[in-house]
Structures are given as structure tokens and as C-alpha cells.
Amino acid sequence: MRKRKRKRKKVIQQILHRAGRYQDLLTCSQPMTPRIVADIGKKSITKPWDMLAIVANSCGYAIRFNAEKLRRSEASLSLSILAQCLLNGEVLHNGGRPIPEAADLTLPEYLERALFSGFYRNTSKYNLTINKSCRFIDASFSESGIHTHGHFWKLGKVINTRNWPDQGARLDVTHGKLELIQRRRLAYMTKWLEKECHGNLADSIRNYLSRDTKLAGVSENQMSFTELYMHAMAVEISGAIERGDPLALGCLWDTNGPETYSPYMAVFARGDRDGYDGEVFAFTASRPEDASSDEFHVNDLDRHVSFEVAVEEKIQGQTWLVPTLRIRRWLPGMSFFRGVPREEVVFPWPSDLKGII
């Protein structure tokens, strides 16, 4: 048993060591999980069910399955690994094109085609390590789909940034974790928001810039998850302004009381696409890693998602009716929701997966 554990740990170390090479093998928008699972499958593992633990440790999964119990129940190893991936927050692109031949694919092949792979497409500085953290929080299953929690936004006013000044607005305090030009672009946006009577959002972004000044010279490994996440999103919004892309303002949306007023408290980078007809919604969620277990240093990861979504219908959730959502695309943005609890939503199963399970 001890020898088997040493061999399993060696495989994990090999996979983690190779993670740096994935930067050259994958595009900046792709998840690492399919390649990790494929590499593990190529190893000479004498006990196939050890793959569950090896995948969990290589991908930083906090939720682990009992491999021996599943083996004795004659469960499918591939479906067990897939379920473990999804319960740990891996994101199926349920709004993508169906995969008719899904039942004939190997697990790595299916993951490569089925997992969402459009993260941080416009900003090359975001690497695969950050994409590895793009996962749902508190995921659970039902016949309807994957249940998770986060904040639900309705997008409203669209801002044309093409004529905004290239150098942004002047600042009294120029230093921060953000580059000066990035701070100046966000400062101009706060002035524009104030002029358009969106003071709550303007104040939130101004307060963020004030906090950013305290991070000047601070290395990323000394920053909290919230600081890193907000910095990443601020860079995305600044980049959108630099390109002259449209921005969209968002307000928290109560699906059980949509008539309730909510001020704009988020700004999203819409990109250069025309978008979709009708109402546009976004779903965001973020949470720092769970370090409650010290068995492995990769026990869990910081996690965050930010998607434009389509709303299909409401179904019965744990306590009330919840919306079912289809992913349209990655939608980075700066959102502010202090004190607002997360809400339950459901992402329906892709049609091709229903034919397998």
C-alpha cells in the first residue's frame, strides 16, 4: 500500500511539473483539465481507479470520490472522473454546439470539446493558471443540470467608448498595482458615470482605485484573492476602453421580484460583437480557495466565473424557483455586491451528455 501511494504521488508530481509546458501546448483561452486528464491516462498506472485521486490532486479538487466503493459497485471509471470534475466546478459549455458523437469519444476527447474554452480571449497576459481557477462554486447535480450559486445581473445601458480620450483622466495619485494608463482610463470612466447620474457605480470604482494605490509594489503572491480578482477584471475593462469596445452596465436582478429597483453596480466588457436581440444577462461568482485540508498543497483553488448567459425558464431549486441558464460567452467585468448573498441557478445538461448518462 505504501509503495502504491509513493507511485501515485510521483505521477502527481510529474503532472504538476509538466503544467508549465501547457503554456506552449494550449491557447490562452483553453482550460488545462482535458490535457491533464489525457496525460494521466498515458501513465502506466497499475490500478486504473487510482486515476480518481491523481486527477483530483493534479487539478486541485477539494471534493474526492471513494474509488474503492465505486469500483465495487461496478461504476464507470470515465463517468466517475467526469462527475468528480463537474462537482469540483469544471464548466461544461451547455450553450455550445451539440457533440453528436459524444458517446464514442474518450473522456479526454470529450472534455476537450465539451468544457468551456473561451476564457480571457482578448488579454494575452492571462495565462492558463488563471483559467484553471475559472470554476463554479458549490456545484451539485440534479436531473435538470448543474446547480451553483453566484450573482445574476441584467445588462442595461451600453457605453460607446470609441471617442473617449486615449490618455484617460488626470489623477492626483498616479501609483498603484495597475499601470498609470489603466488607472487613468478607469478614472475617466468614473467621471463619465457621474455625469450620467450613476453615482453608486462611480463611487465603487473610485474606491477600488483608492485601494489599488495601496498595492503599488506588492507582489501577486502577497495579494488576497479579492485583490487579484478585481485587478484582473480592472485590466480587462481598461483593455476594452483602449480598444474602443463597448461597455455595458449591469444591475443585480432578482428573478423572483424583477420589478424591484436596483442601481447599476457592474460594468462589463461587451467586446466588438453586436450581441443578441432582447434582454441580456450575466452570471458571476467568485470565492477564495478552501484551505481546510493540508493533505496536499493543491487541495483547492481560488475560483471565479463571469459569463453572458441566456435565460430559459425557472425550475424548482432547493428553496424556491431558480433560473436555468445557457452560457453564451465569457464576459469579464467589474462588479460590486458587498452584502448581497449569492443566489442559486441551474445550468442545464448539454443534450449530448444526456445520451451518455
ROTILUM-535260 format. One record per residue (C-alpha): residue number from 1; residue in one letter; z, x, y. Coordinates in nm, 2 decimals, always signed. Layout:
# residues N
<NUM; 'a'; <Z; X; Y>>,
...
//
This chain:
# residues 357
<1; 'm'; <+0.00; +0.00; +0.00>>,
<2; 'r'; <+0.09; +0.28; +0.24>>,
<3; 'k'; <-0.24; +0.46; +0.16>>,
<4; 'r'; <-0.43; +0.14; +0.23>>,
<5; 'k'; <-0.26; +0.10; +0.57>>,
<6; 'r'; <-0.35; +0.46; +0.66>>,
<7; 'k'; <-0.71; +0.40; +0.58>>,
<8; 'r'; <-0.72; +0.07; +0.78>>,
<9; 'k'; <-0.56; +0.25; +1.08>>,
<10; 'k'; <-0.82; +0.52; +1.05>>,
<11; 'v'; <-1.11; +0.27; +1.06>>,
<12; 'i'; <-0.95; +0.11; +1.37>>,
<13; 'q'; <-0.92; +0.44; +1.55>>,
<14; 'q'; <-1.29; +0.52; +1.47>>,
<15; 'i'; <-1.40; +0.19; +1.62>>,
<16; 'l'; <-1.19; +0.23; +1.93>>,
<17; 'h'; <-1.32; +0.59; +1.97>>,
<18; 'r'; <-1.67; +0.46; +1.95>>,
<19; 'a'; <-1.61; +0.20; +2.22>>,
<20; 'g'; <-1.72; +0.44; +2.48>>,
<21; 'r'; <-2.06; +0.47; +2.33>>,
<22; 'y'; <-2.12; +0.10; +2.36>>,
<23; 'q'; <-2.18; +0.15; +2.73>>,
<24; 'd'; <-2.51; +0.31; +2.62>>,
<25; 'l'; <-2.59; +0.06; +2.35>>,
<26; 'l'; <-2.53; -0.27; +2.53>>,
<27; 't'; <-2.63; -0.41; +2.87>>,
<28; 'c'; <-2.36; -0.46; +3.13>>,
<29; 's'; <-2.36; -0.83; +3.07>>,
<30; 'q'; <-2.31; -0.83; +2.70>>,
<31; 'p'; <-1.98; -0.87; +2.51>>,
<32; 'm'; <-1.86; -0.59; +2.28>>,
<33; 't'; <-1.73; -0.81; +1.99>>,
<34; 'p'; <-2.06; -0.85; +1.80>>,
<35; 'r'; <-2.12; -0.48; +1.79>>,
<36; 'i'; <-1.76; -0.41; +1.69>>,
<37; 'v'; <-1.78; -0.66; +1.40>>,
<38; 'a'; <-2.11; -0.51; +1.29>>,
<39; 'd'; <-1.97; -0.16; +1.29>>,
<40; 'i'; <-1.67; -0.26; +1.09>>,
<41; 'g'; <-1.89; -0.43; +0.83>>,
<42; 'k'; <-2.07; -0.09; +0.78>>,
<43; 'k'; <-1.75; +0.09; +0.69>>,
<44; 's'; <-1.65; +0.15; +0.33>>,
<45; 'i'; <-1.37; -0.10; +0.32>>,
<46; 't'; <-1.24; -0.14; -0.04>>,
<47; 'k'; <-1.06; -0.46; +0.04>>,
<48; 'p'; <-1.30; -0.69; +0.23>>,
<49; 'w'; <-1.02; -0.91; +0.36>>,
<50; 'd'; <-0.88; -0.61; +0.54>>,
<51; 'm'; <-1.16; -0.68; +0.79>>,
<52; 'l'; <-0.95; -0.96; +0.95>>,
<53; 'a'; <-0.68; -0.72; +1.06>>,
<54; 'i'; <-0.93; -0.44; +1.15>>,
<55; 'v'; <-1.13; -0.68; +1.37>>,
<56; 'a'; <-0.81; -0.81; +1.53>>,
<57; 'n'; <-0.68; -0.47; +1.62>>,
<58; 's'; <-1.02; -0.33; +1.73>>,
<59; 'c'; <-1.08; -0.63; +1.96>>,
<60; 'g'; <-0.72; -0.67; +2.09>>,
<61; 'y'; <-0.64; -1.00; +1.93>>,
<62; 'a'; <-0.29; -1.14; +1.95>>,
<63; 'i'; <-0.35; -1.42; +1.70>>,
<64; 'r'; <-0.37; -1.28; +1.35>>,
<65; 'f'; <-0.46; -1.47; +1.03>>,
<66; 'n'; <-0.28; -1.43; +0.69>>,
<67; 'a'; <-0.57; -1.26; +0.50>>,
<68; 'e'; <-0.40; -1.28; +0.16>>,
<69; 'k'; <-0.33; -1.65; +0.20>>,
<70; 'l'; <-0.69; -1.72; +0.30>>,
<71; 'r'; <-0.82; -1.51; +0.01>>,
<72; 'r'; <-0.61; -1.70; -0.24>>,
<73; 's'; <-0.73; -2.03; -0.10>>,
<74; 'e'; <-1.09; -1.91; -0.16>>,
<75; 'a'; <-1.18; -1.94; +0.21>>,
<76; 's'; <-1.49; -1.79; +0.36>>,
<77; 'l'; <-1.43; -1.44; +0.50>>,
<78; 's'; <-1.71; -1.48; +0.76>>,
<79; 'l'; <-1.58; -1.81; +0.88>>,
<80; 's'; <-1.22; -1.68; +0.89>>,
<81; 'i'; <-1.33; -1.39; +1.11>>,
<82; 'l'; <-1.53; -1.63; +1.33>>,
<83; 'a'; <-1.23; -1.86; +1.36>>,
<84; 'q'; <-1.00; -1.58; +1.45>>,
<85; 'c'; <-1.24; -1.46; +1.71>>,
<86; 'l'; <-1.26; -1.80; +1.87>>,
<87; 'l'; <-0.88; -1.87; +1.86>>,
<88; 'n'; <-0.84; -1.54; +2.05>>,
<89; 'g'; <-1.06; -1.67; +2.33>>,
<90; 'e'; <-1.41; -1.54; +2.25>>,
<91; 'v'; <-1.66; -1.76; +2.43>>,
<92; 'l'; <-1.94; -1.95; +2.25>>,
<93; 'h'; <-2.23; -2.03; +2.47>>,
<94; 'n'; <-2.23; -2.40; +2.40>>,
<95; 'g'; <-2.48; -2.47; +2.67>>,
<96; 'g'; <-2.74; -2.23; +2.54>>,
<97; 'r'; <-3.04; -2.29; +2.32>>,
<98; 'p'; <-2.96; -2.40; +1.96>>,
<99; 'i'; <-3.00; -2.15; +1.68>>,
<100; 'p'; <-3.18; -2.34; +1.40>>,
<101; 'e'; <-3.15; -2.06; +1.15>>,
<102; 'a'; <-2.77; -2.01; +1.22>>,
<103; 'a'; <-2.68; -2.07; +0.86>>,
<104; 'd'; <-2.90; -1.78; +0.74>>,
<105; 'l'; <-2.76; -1.52; +0.98>>,
<106; 't'; <-2.49; -1.27; +0.90>>,
<107; 'l'; <-2.17; -1.30; +1.11>>,
<108; 'p'; <-2.26; -1.01; +1.34>>,
<109; 'e'; <-2.61; -1.16; +1.39>>,
<110; 'y'; <-2.46; -1.50; +1.47>>,
<111; 'l'; <-2.20; -1.36; +1.71>>,
<112; 'e'; <-2.47; -1.16; +1.89>>,
<113; 'r'; <-2.68; -1.47; +1.95>>,
<114; 'a'; <-2.40; -1.73; +2.00>>,
<115; 'l'; <-2.14; -1.56; +2.21>>,
<116; 'f'; <-2.19; -1.59; +2.59>>,
<117; 's'; <-2.36; -1.27; +2.72>>,
<118; 'g'; <-2.42; -1.32; +3.09>>,
<119; 'f'; <-2.11; -1.17; +3.24>>,
<120; 'y'; <-2.13; -0.99; +3.58>>,
<121; 'r'; <-2.50; -0.96; +3.56>>,
<122; 'n'; <-2.56; -0.86; +3.93>>,
<123; 't'; <-2.30; -0.59; +3.97>>,
<124; 's'; <-2.36; -0.28; +3.75>>,
<125; 'k'; <-2.02; -0.12; +3.83>>,
<126; 'y'; <-1.86; -0.38; +3.60>>,
<127; 'n'; <-1.86; -0.23; +3.25>>,
<128; 'l'; <-1.82; -0.36; +2.90>>,
<129; 't'; <-1.44; -0.31; +2.91>>,
<130; 'i'; <-1.41; -0.58; +3.18>>,
<131; 'n'; <-1.65; -0.80; +2.98>>,
<132; 'k'; <-1.42; -0.76; +2.68>>,
<133; 's'; <-1.15; -0.94; +2.88>>,
<134; 'c'; <-1.37; -1.24; +2.96>>,
<135; 'r'; <-1.20; -1.48; +2.72>>,
<136; 'f'; <-1.05; -1.83; +2.72>>,
<137; 'i'; <-0.67; -1.86; +2.73>>,
<138; 'd'; <-0.46; -2.07; +2.48>>,
<139; 'a'; <-0.76; -2.17; +2.27>>,
<140; 's'; <-0.72; -2.43; +2.00>>,
<141; 'f'; <-0.96; -2.63; +1.78>>,
<142; 's'; <-1.03; -2.99; +1.71>>,
<143; 'e'; <-1.34; -3.18; +1.58>>,
<144; 's'; <-1.45; -3.22; +1.93>>,
<145; 'g'; <-1.46; -2.84; +2.01>>,
<146; 'i'; <-1.26; -2.56; +2.16>>,
<147; 'h'; <-0.96; -2.67; +2.37>>,
<148; 't'; <-0.84; -2.44; +2.65>>,
<149; 'h'; <-0.67; -2.45; +2.99>>,
<150; 'g'; <-0.77; -2.35; +3.34>>,
<151; 'h'; <-0.87; -2.48; +3.68>>,
<152; 'f'; <-1.15; -2.72; +3.73>>,
<153; 'w'; <-1.35; -2.71; +4.06>>,
<154; 'k'; <-1.61; -2.93; +4.22>>,
<155; 'l'; <-1.86; -2.73; +4.43>>,
<156; 'g'; <-1.95; -2.88; +4.77>>,
<157; 'k'; <-2.08; -2.71; +5.08>>,
<158; 'v'; <-2.34; -2.44; +5.03>>,
<159; 'i'; <-2.34; -2.15; +5.27>>,
<160; 'n'; <-2.66; -1.97; +5.37>>,
<161; 't'; <-2.57; -1.60; +5.43>>,
<162; 'r'; <-2.92; -1.47; +5.50>>,
<163; 'n'; <-2.86; -1.45; +5.87>>,
<164; 'w'; <-2.51; -1.31; +5.86>>,
<165; 'p'; <-2.48; -0.96; +6.03>>,
<166; 'd'; <-2.53; -0.67; +5.79>>,
<167; 'q'; <-2.21; -0.50; +5.92>>,
<168; 'g'; <-1.98; -0.80; +5.89>>,
<169; 'a'; <-1.70; -0.84; +6.14>>,
<170; 'r'; <-1.49; -0.58; +6.32>>,
<171; 'l'; <-1.15; -0.51; +6.17>>,
<172; 'd'; <-0.83; -0.37; +6.32>>,
<173; 'v'; <-0.72; -0.24; +5.98>>,
<174; 't'; <-1.01; -0.06; +5.81>>,
<175; 'h'; <-0.84; +0.09; +5.50>>,
<176; 'g'; <-0.79; -0.08; +5.16>>,
<177; 'k'; <-0.89; -0.08; +4.80>>,
<178; 'l'; <-1.22; -0.24; +4.90>>,
<179; 'e'; <-1.48; -0.03; +5.08>>,
<180; 'l'; <-1.48; -0.08; +5.45>>,
<181; 'i'; <-1.82; -0.26; +5.45>>,
<182; 'q'; <-1.69; -0.50; +5.18>>,
<183; 'r'; <-1.38; -0.58; +5.39>>,
<184; 'r'; <-1.59; -0.64; +5.70>>,
<185; 'r'; <-1.82; -0.88; +5.51>>,
<186; 'l'; <-1.52; -1.08; +5.39>>,
<187; 'a'; <-1.37; -1.07; +5.74>>,
<188; 'y'; <-1.69; -1.23; +5.88>>,
<189; 'm'; <-1.67; -1.50; +5.61>>,
<190; 't'; <-1.32; -1.59; +5.72>>,
<191; 'k'; <-1.44; -1.63; +6.08>>,
<192; 'w'; <-1.72; -1.85; +5.96>>,
<193; 'l'; <-1.49; -2.06; +5.76>>,
<194; 'e'; <-1.25; -2.10; +6.05>>,
<195; 'k'; <-1.54; -2.21; +6.27>>,
<196; 'e'; <-1.64; -2.47; +6.01>>,
<197; 'c'; <-1.28; -2.60; +6.00>>,
<198; 'h'; <-1.20; -2.47; +5.65>>,
<199; 'g'; <-0.88; -2.30; +5.77>>,
<200; 'n'; <-0.69; -2.31; +5.44>>,
<201; 'l'; <-0.95; -2.11; +5.26>>,
<202; 'a'; <-0.99; -1.88; +5.56>>,
<203; 'd'; <-0.62; -1.81; +5.56>>,
<204; 's'; <-0.61; -1.74; +5.19>>,
<205; 'i'; <-0.89; -1.48; +5.22>>,
<206; 'r'; <-0.73; -1.32; +5.52>>,
<207; 'n'; <-0.41; -1.29; +5.33>>,
<208; 'y'; <-0.60; -1.13; +5.05>>,
<209; 'l'; <-0.74; -0.87; +5.29>>,
<210; 's'; <-0.39; -0.80; +5.41>>,
<211; 'r'; <-0.27; -0.74; +5.06>>,
<212; 'd'; <-0.58; -0.52; +5.00>>,
<213; 't'; <-0.47; -0.28; +5.27>>,
<214; 'k'; <-0.16; -0.20; +5.07>>,
<215; 'l'; <-0.37; -0.10; +4.77>>,
<216; 'a'; <-0.55; +0.18; +4.96>>,
<217; 'g'; <-0.53; +0.50; +4.74>>,
<218; 'v'; <-0.38; +0.31; +4.45>>,
<219; 's'; <-0.55; +0.38; +4.11>>,
<220; 'e'; <-0.67; +0.09; +3.90>>,
<221; 'n'; <-0.42; +0.17; +3.62>>,
<222; 'q'; <-0.14; +0.11; +3.87>>,
<223; 'm'; <-0.27; -0.22; +3.98>>,
<224; 's'; <-0.15; -0.55; +3.84>>,
<225; 'f'; <-0.38; -0.79; +3.65>>,
<226; 't'; <-0.39; -1.02; +3.95>>,
<227; 'e'; <-0.48; -0.74; +4.19>>,
<228; 'l'; <-0.76; -0.61; +3.96>>,
<229; 'y'; <-0.90; -0.96; +3.90>>,
<230; 'm'; <-0.90; -1.05; +4.27>>,
<231; 'h'; <-1.05; -0.71; +4.36>>,
<232; 'a'; <-1.33; -0.77; +4.10>>,
<233; 'm'; <-1.41; -1.11; +4.24>>,
<234; 'a'; <-1.40; -0.99; +4.60>>,
<235; 'v'; <-1.65; -0.72; +4.52>>,
<236; 'e'; <-1.88; -0.99; +4.37>>,
<237; 'i'; <-1.86; -1.21; +4.68>>,
<238; 's'; <-1.92; -0.91; +4.91>>,
<239; 'g'; <-2.22; -0.82; +4.70>>,
<240; 'a'; <-2.36; -1.17; +4.73>>,
<241; 'i'; <-2.33; -1.16; +5.10>>,
<242; 'e'; <-2.50; -0.82; +5.11>>,
<243; 'r'; <-2.80; -0.97; +4.92>>,
<244; 'g'; <-2.81; -1.28; +5.14>>,
<245; 'd'; <-2.74; -1.50; +4.84>>,
<246; 'p'; <-2.59; -1.85; +4.90>>,
<247; 'l'; <-2.22; -1.91; +4.85>>,
<248; 'a'; <-2.07; -2.24; +4.75>>,
<249; 'l'; <-1.72; -2.37; +4.85>>,
<250; 'g'; <-1.51; -2.54; +4.58>>,
<251; 'c'; <-1.21; -2.77; +4.57>>,
<252; 'l'; <-0.98; -2.84; +4.28>>,
<253; 'w'; <-1.10; -3.15; +4.10>>,
<254; 'd'; <-0.86; -3.40; +3.93>>,
<255; 't'; <-1.07; -3.57; +3.67>>,
<256; 'n'; <-0.81; -3.84; +3.64>>,
<257; 'g'; <-0.79; -3.90; +4.01>>,
<258; 'p'; <-1.12; -3.78; +4.16>>,
<259; 'e'; <-1.06; -3.98; +4.48>>,
<260; 't'; <-0.76; -3.76; +4.57>>,
<261; 'y'; <-0.84; -3.53; +4.86>>,
<262; 's'; <-0.84; -3.16; +4.80>>,
<263; 'p'; <-0.94; -2.89; +5.06>>,
<264; 'y'; <-1.18; -2.61; +4.98>>,
<265; 'm'; <-0.98; -2.33; +4.81>>,
<266; 'a'; <-1.25; -2.13; +4.64>>,
<267; 'v'; <-1.58; -1.96; +4.72>>,
<268; 'f'; <-1.84; -1.89; +4.45>>,
<269; 'a'; <-2.15; -1.67; +4.44>>,
<270; 'r'; <-2.43; -1.91; +4.36>>,
<271; 'g'; <-2.70; -1.64; +4.34>>,
<272; 'd'; <-3.06; -1.70; +4.43>>,
<273; 'r'; <-3.11; -1.99; +4.20>>,
<274; 'd'; <-3.18; -2.34; +4.32>>,
<275; 'g'; <-2.91; -2.48; +4.09>>,
<276; 'y'; <-2.91; -2.82; +3.93>>,
<277; 'd'; <-2.95; -3.17; +4.06>>,
<278; 'g'; <-2.64; -3.38; +4.11>>,
<279; 'e'; <-2.28; -3.26; +4.12>>,
<280; 'v'; <-2.19; -2.90; +4.04>>,
<281; 'f'; <-1.86; -2.80; +3.88>>,
<282; 'a'; <-1.69; -2.47; +3.79>>,
<283; 'f'; <-1.42; -2.38; +3.54>>,
<284; 't'; <-1.19; -2.08; +3.60>>,
<285; 'a'; <-0.90; -1.94; +3.40>>,
<286; 's'; <-0.70; -1.61; +3.41>>,
<287; 'r'; <-0.39; -1.47; +3.25>>,
<288; 'p'; <-0.24; -1.12; +3.21>>,
<289; 'e'; <-0.21; -0.97; +2.87>>,
<290; 'd'; <+0.07; -1.07; +2.63>>,
<291; 'a'; <+0.26; -0.75; +2.55>>,
<292; 's'; <+0.53; -0.92; +2.35>>,
<293; 's'; <+0.43; -0.73; +2.03>>,
<294; 'd'; <+0.44; -0.35; +2.00>>,
<295; 'e'; <+0.27; -0.32; +1.66>>,
<296; 'f'; <-0.05; -0.20; +1.82>>,
<297; 'h'; <-0.12; -0.10; +2.18>>,
<298; 'v'; <-0.42; -0.33; +2.19>>,
<299; 'n'; <-0.23; -0.63; +2.09>>,
<300; 'd'; <-0.37; -0.85; +2.36>>,
<301; 'l'; <-0.59; -0.82; +2.67>>,
<302; 'd'; <-0.59; -0.95; +3.03>>,
<303; 'r'; <-0.83; -1.24; +3.02>>,
<304; 'h'; <-1.04; -1.44; +3.26>>,
<305; 'v'; <-1.34; -1.66; +3.28>>,
<306; 's'; <-1.54; -1.81; +3.56>>,
<307; 'f'; <-1.82; -2.04; +3.46>>,
<308; 'e'; <-2.05; -2.30; +3.62>>,
<309; 'v'; <-2.03; -2.60; +3.38>>,
<310; 'a'; <-2.18; -2.93; +3.31>>,
<311; 'v'; <-1.95; -3.23; +3.25>>,
<312; 'e'; <-2.04; -3.45; +2.96>>,
<313; 'e'; <-1.77; -3.71; +2.91>>,
<314; 'k'; <-1.39; -3.75; +2.87>>,
<315; 'i'; <-1.21; -3.74; +2.54>>,
<316; 'q'; <-0.85; -3.78; +2.44>>,
<317; 'g'; <-0.67; -3.45; +2.48>>,
<318; 'q'; <-0.31; -3.36; +2.40>>,
<319; 't'; <-0.16; -3.59; +2.65>>,
<320; 'w'; <-0.45; -3.76; +2.84>>,
<321; 'l'; <-0.82; -3.78; +2.88>>,
<322; 'v'; <-0.98; -3.45; +2.94>>,
<323; 'p'; <-1.34; -3.35; +3.04>>,
<324; 't'; <-1.58; -3.19; +2.79>>,
<325; 'l'; <-1.78; -2.90; +2.94>>,
<326; 'r'; <-2.10; -2.72; +2.87>>,
<327; 'i'; <-2.14; -2.36; +3.00>>,
<328; 'r'; <-2.44; -2.32; +3.24>>,
<329; 'r'; <-2.38; -1.96; +3.36>>,
<330; 'w'; <-2.13; -1.70; +3.48>>,
<331; 'l'; <-2.01; -1.79; +3.83>>,
<332; 'p'; <-1.79; -1.53; +4.00>>,
<333; 'g'; <-1.58; -1.64; +4.29>>,
<334; 'm'; <-1.25; -1.60; +4.47>>,
<335; 's'; <-1.02; -1.89; +4.40>>,
<336; 'f'; <-0.67; -1.97; +4.53>>,
<337; 'f'; <-0.45; -2.22; +4.34>>,
<338; 'r'; <-0.09; -2.10; +4.38>>,
<339; 'g'; <+0.15; -2.35; +4.23>>,
<340; 'v'; <-0.13; -2.57; +4.08>>,
<341; 'p'; <-0.09; -2.60; +3.70>>,
<342; 'r'; <-0.38; -2.54; +3.46>>,
<343; 'e'; <-0.55; -2.84; +3.31>>,
<344; 'e'; <-0.68; -2.90; +2.96>>,
<345; 'v'; <-1.05; -2.90; +2.90>>,
<346; 'v'; <-1.28; -2.91; +2.59>>,
<347; 'f'; <-1.59; -2.70; +2.52>>,
<348; 'p'; <-1.78; -2.90; +2.25>>,
<349; 'w'; <-1.91; -2.71; +1.95>>,
<350; 'p'; <-2.27; -2.59; +1.96>>,
<351; 's'; <-2.49; -2.81; +1.75>>,
<352; 'd'; <-2.59; -2.52; +1.53>>,
<353; 'l'; <-2.23; -2.44; +1.44>>,
<354; 'k'; <-2.16; -2.79; +1.33>>,
<355; 'g'; <-2.42; -2.74; +1.05>>,
<356; 'i'; <-2.22; -2.44; +0.92>>,
<357; 'i'; <-1.86; -2.55; +0.93>>,
//
